[in-house]
Amino acid sequence: MPELAFFTAQELIAELMRRKTFYGVVVHAEDDHKREAWPDERMFKVHYNRNLDSAQASRLLDTVAEYMDIHSE
């Protein structure tokens, strides 16, 4: 049985970005969030690798945002 390994969020994101099979976007808070409530404003970072260009990543994020708007009711 494999051992349990611990990685930081940055290490996990870097691993995804290296993978040729990853076609997606990673969005995460710029700062670690360790409180129950978020402040009014948050800064986010978006990562995508060479499998998508910026236009494709943007369309993917638009599609996700539209889906969230439709299904948030």
Summary of the structure (lengths in Angstrom):
residues: 73
radius of gyration: 15.1
end to end distance: 43.3
largest distance: 44.2
contacts: 124
relative contact order: 0.16
helix: 38%
strand: 11%
